């Protein structure tokens, strides 16, 4: 009887030790995979990298400042993970901007069409890839984990081309202005950015000021992600349209980003720099607009209505429609205020190259996009708004869940070249 009990006890003990050993090996294997993924992404050039393995989920957060196109960056991250992942793993990506989580992207690494030997990363079925603005369930698990390759206190000098034109003058059919406008910017801490721009004229037919080098945007911005898929951007400094002061932009999203509404308010004064001398007035002008928009998910097409008070104290409406075609965006707008009517169009196209130099302490690179707007009548001041370069729209546009789904459904991303 004693021998039977002893044998039974030894059998139980051996099973427990085997189970414990398997658990320790599994934990060590998970730690090893996490470290390998973090190291691979950091060496690739991604910043603010943190990785957590939660059962069969691999949760990854990162910041992309190396690829022009955010969808391409997602494909590159998945490529790195595909080379290292464990069986039956699901990958959840949380891209950041200035350390702020933007969206949650889920991808099944076990798709039979997604292997480490492929030259491209195809996603042809919606079930293989999903995206959402809500990040809290995953962000809570890794937000306090140590980041690798921090983006803080690195200086980017980004060179922006500028082009302005006015058509229809009977004496000069086309009048234009061409500038180069480098911007020096750095992230001071999570969500906080300091930027300074200087404009160098190359050609000018649109006014006396355009003949001289002058400052562009000089801003200090704090962006915050609020609960329930809302974002806040507060900016102080010198803006476009010769305005200086403070600006606040708040935007709330519903239905995974398809509906949105927001408010933009500013308290500014006039300021101009001419031939080495600053001219300014007191800060005395309140501006404010309310806006709402709806995005048609399959078309990446957005309609937006705005009502408010503009720089020259006129009040009225502005209506915008715009569509994204991958990295290209095209839009049209019309304005009716107490001072009159106007309208025009805008577009944005990518600038070569698609991959920039690895982020360093100091880095010089071309801008990612060339945006341009044309007003039907450029000689009036109806519905004029200044720009801070820090709107919520600009902050998250390329991370919209429907936009990312559409890009992965329509394209294969060659991670060894381009799209």
Residue, then its C-alpha position, 0 to 999 in steps of 0.5 A: x500500500x505504501x509503495x502504491x501511494x509512493x508511486x502515485x505521488x512520484x507520478x503526480x510530481x513528475x507530471x507537475x515538473x514536466x508541466x512547469x518546465x513546459x511553462x518555463x520554456x514557453x515563457x522563455x520562448x515568448x520573451x525571446x520572440x518579443x525581444x527579437x521583434x523589438x530588435x528587428x523593428x528598431x534596426x529597421x528604423x521604426x521608433x517608440x517600439x514596444x512588443x507584448x505577447x498575450x497568449x496567441x496575440x502579438x501586440x506591437x506599437x511603433x512609430x513610422x518616420x521612415x516610410x512616406x506611406x503609412x500603409x507601406x509601413x504596416x506591411x513592413x512591420x508585418x514582414x518583420x513579424x512574419x519572419x519571427x512569429x510563432x504558430x497560430x499568432x495574430x498580430x495587432x499593430x498600434x501605430x503612433x504619431x508623436x507617441x500617441x496611439x492612433x488605431x488598432x490593426x489586426x492581421x492573421x499571420x496564418x493566412x496561407x497567402x502570407x508567408x515569410x518567403x513572399x516578396x509582397x504582402x497581399x491582403x485580398x480578404x477583409x477577414x484577414x485584416x481589420x482596423x479600428x480607431x478604438x485602441x484601449x483594450x490593447x493599448x492598456x496592456x503595453x502603454x507602460x512598457x519601455x520603448x525602444x528607439x525613442x523619437x524624442x529630441x531628434x531634429x528633422x529638417x524637412x524641405x517643402x516646395x511651395x507653389x501659388x498661382x492666379x489665373x485670369x488677369x487680362x494683362x498677365x494670364x498666369x501669375x505665380x510664386x515658387x518657394x522652398x520652405x524647410x521646416x525644422x521640427x522636434x518632438x519634446x515629449x508625448x504629443x508635444x512638437x516644436x516647429x520652425x519654418x523659413x521661406x526662401x523665394x525662387x520666383x514671384x509675381x504675386x506681391x512684394x512680400x514674396x520677393x524676400x526670405x521670411x518666416x513660415x509657420x513657427x509653432x508649439x503644438x500639444x496633441x492629446x488623444x481623449x477618451x471615446x475616440x476624440x482628439x485635441x490639438x492646441x497650437x501657439x505661435x505664428x500661423x499662415x495668413x499673417x496671424x499669430x496667437x493661439x488655436x484649439x482644434x477638437x474632433x470626435x469620431x463615431x462609427x469607427x471614424x465614418x461620422x465625425x464632428x468638431x470645433x476649431x477656435x482661435x484668438x489671434x492678431x496680425x503679424x508680418x515680417x518684412x526685410x528684417x522687421x516685424x510688424x504686429x497688432x494686438x491679439x484681438x480677433x476671435x474666430x471659430x467654426x463648427x464642422x461635421x463630416x461623413x466618410x463613404x467607406x468603400x470610396x474613401x470619399x468624404x463630405x464636410x460642412x462647416x459654419x462659423x466666423x472667419x478671420x475678417x469677421x465674416x460669417x457663413x458656410x463652407x462645403x468640402x468634398x474630397x477623395x483619397x486615391x492611395x497617396x493622392x487626395x483631390x477635393x473641391x470646396x465652395x464658400x458663402x459668407x456675409x461678404x460674398x462667395x468663392x470656391x476652388x479645388x485642392x490636391x495632394x500628391x506624394x514626393x519622391x522617394x517613398x523611403x526616407x533616411x533612417x531617423x537620426x539625431x539630425x536628419x534632412x529629407x524632402x516632404x512626404x506630400x506636395x499639397x496645393x489649393x486654388x481659389x476661383x477668385x484669389x483677390x477677395x477675403x471671403x471665408x479665409x481661415x489660417x492654418x497651423x500645420x497641426x490640425x487633427x485631420x492632418x494628424x490622423x488622415x492616413x490611419x483611417x480604418x476604412x482607408x487602410x482596409x481599402x488599401x490592403x484589399x486593392x494592393x500588394x505591398x512589395x516590402x523590397x521595393x514599393x507598391 
